Amino acid sequence: MGSKLFTYKTLESFTKAVFRQIGCTEEHAEIATQTLLSADLRGIDSHGIARLTGYVRLWEVKRINARPDIKVIHETPSTAVVDGDSGLDL
C-alpha cells in the first residue's frame, strides 16, 4: 500500500469533522483536534491522529461521552478530584 501525504489543514478539517460527527461541541472538537495534531507534530505518533479511530470505537460502544458534564467533586489548595463524566482522555 502506497503512502499518501495530507496537508495540516486537511487533517485538521477531517479530524474536527469526525469529533463533531460523534457529538462533540465545536470547542471540544477543536481542542481534541489540536491535541492530536500537536502530538504528531512533536513526533509522538502513538498519541496523535492515529488514536482517532480508537476514540470513534469507544464512542460507538458508549465508553466515552462526547458531551461530558465535568465537575469538581472536592478541592483543596493543591489538589482536586474531578469527575470527567467519561469525556475524551486527551
C-alpha positions as a Markdown table, in Angstrom:
| # | Residue | x | y | z |
|---|---|---|---|---|
| 1 | Met | 0.0 | 0.0 | 0.0 |
| 2 | Gly | 1.4 | 3.4 | -1.0 |
| 3 | Ser | 1.9 | 6.3 | 1.3 |
| 4 | Lys | -0.2 | 9.4 | 1.0 |
| 5 | Leu | 0.6 | 12.9 | 2.2 |
| 6 | Phe | -2.1 | 15.2 | 3.6 |
| 7 | Thr | -1.7 | 18.9 | 4.5 |
| 8 | Tyr | -2.1 | 20.0 | 8.0 |
| 9 | Lys | -5.3 | 21.9 | 7.1 |
| 10 | Thr | -6.8 | 18.7 | 5.5 |
| 11 | Leu | -6.0 | 16.6 | 8.6 |
| 12 | Glu | -7.3 | 19.4 | 10.9 |
| 13 | Ser | -10.6 | 19.7 | 9.0 |
| 14 | Phe | -11.1 | 15.9 | 8.8 |
| 15 | Thr | -10.3 | 15.3 | 12.4 |
| 16 | Lys | -12.5 | 18.1 | 13.6 |
| 17 | Ala | -15.4 | 16.9 | 11.5 |
| 18 | Val | -15.1 | 13.4 | 13.0 |
| 19 | Phe | -15.3 | 14.8 | 16.5 |
| 20 | Arg | -18.3 | 16.9 | 15.6 |
| 21 | Gln | -20.0 | 13.9 | 13.9 |
| 22 | Ile | -19.8 | 11.9 | 17.2 |
| 23 | Gly | -21.4 | 14.8 | 19.0 |
| 24 | Cys | -18.6 | 16.9 | 20.5 |
| 25 | Thr | -19.2 | 20.6 | 20.8 |
| 26 | Glu | -17.3 | 22.9 | 18.4 |
| 27 | Glu | -15.0 | 23.9 | 21.3 |
| 28 | His | -14.2 | 20.3 | 22.4 |
| 29 | Ala | -13.8 | 19.2 | 18.8 |
| 30 | Glu | -11.2 | 22.0 | 18.3 |
| 31 | Ile | -9.3 | 21.1 | 21.5 |
| 32 | Ala | -9.3 | 17.4 | 20.7 |
| 33 | Thr | -8.1 | 18.0 | 17.2 |
| 34 | Gln | -5.3 | 20.4 | 18.2 |
| 35 | Thr | -4.2 | 17.9 | 20.9 |
| 36 | Leu | -3.9 | 15.0 | 18.5 |
| 37 | Leu | -2.2 | 17.0 | 15.7 |
| 38 | Ser | 0.2 | 18.6 | 18.2 |
| 39 | Ala | 1.4 | 15.2 | 19.3 |
| 40 | Asp | 2.0 | 14.3 | 15.6 |
| 41 | Leu | 3.9 | 17.5 | 15.0 |
| 42 | Arg | 6.1 | 16.6 | 18.0 |
| 43 | Gly | 6.8 | 13.2 | 16.6 |
| 44 | Ile | 4.7 | 11.3 | 19.2 |
| 45 | Asp | 2.7 | 9.4 | 16.6 |
| 46 | Ser | 1.3 | 7.0 | 19.2 |
| 47 | His | -0.7 | 9.9 | 20.7 |
| 48 | Gly | -1.6 | 11.7 | 17.5 |
| 49 | Ile | -4.2 | 11.3 | 14.8 |
| 50 | Ala | -3.7 | 7.5 | 14.9 |
| 51 | Arg | -5.8 | 7.5 | 18.0 |
| 52 | Leu | -8.8 | 8.9 | 16.2 |
| 53 | Thr | -10.3 | 5.6 | 15.1 |
| 54 | Gly | -9.9 | 4.3 | 18.7 |
| 55 | Tyr | -11.9 | 7.3 | 20.0 |
| 56 | Val | -14.7 | 6.6 | 17.5 |
| 57 | Arg | -14.8 | 2.9 | 18.5 |
| 58 | Leu | -15.0 | 3.9 | 22.2 |
| 59 | Trp | -17.8 | 6.3 | 21.4 |
| 60 | Glu | -19.7 | 3.6 | 19.4 |
| 61 | Val | -19.7 | 1.2 | 22.4 |
| 62 | Lys | -20.6 | 4.1 | 24.8 |
| 63 | Arg | -17.3 | 4.1 | 26.7 |
| 64 | Ile | -16.7 | 7.8 | 26.0 |
| 65 | Asn | -19.1 | 10.7 | 26.3 |
| 66 | Ala | -18.9 | 13.3 | 23.6 |
| 67 | Arg | -20.6 | 15.9 | 25.8 |
| 68 | Pro | -19.4 | 15.3 | 29.3 |
| 69 | Asp | -20.6 | 17.2 | 32.3 |
| 70 | Ile | -17.3 | 17.7 | 34.1 |
| 71 | Lys | -17.5 | 18.5 | 37.8 |
| 72 | Val | -15.0 | 19.3 | 40.5 |
| 73 | Ile | -16.0 | 16.9 | 43.3 |
| 74 | His | -13.6 | 18.0 | 46.0 |
| 75 | Glu | -10.9 | 20.7 | 46.0 |
| 76 | Thr | -8.0 | 21.7 | 48.3 |
| 77 | Pro | -5.5 | 24.4 | 47.8 |
| 78 | Ser | -3.2 | 22.0 | 46.0 |
| 79 | Thr | -5.4 | 19.2 | 44.6 |
| 80 | Ala | -8.8 | 18.5 | 43.1 |
| 81 | Val | -10.9 | 15.4 | 42.5 |
| 82 | Val | -12.6 | 15.8 | 39.1 |
| 83 | Asp | -15.4 | 13.7 | 37.6 |
| 84 | Gly | -14.7 | 13.7 | 33.9 |
| 85 | Asp | -18.1 | 12.0 | 33.0 |
| 86 | Ser | -16.3 | 9.6 | 30.6 |
| 87 | Gly | -15.1 | 12.5 | 28.4 |
| 88 | Leu | -12.2 | 12.2 | 26.0 |
| 89 | Asp | -9.0 | 11.3 | 27.8 |
| 90 | Leu | -6.8 | 13.7 | 25.9 |
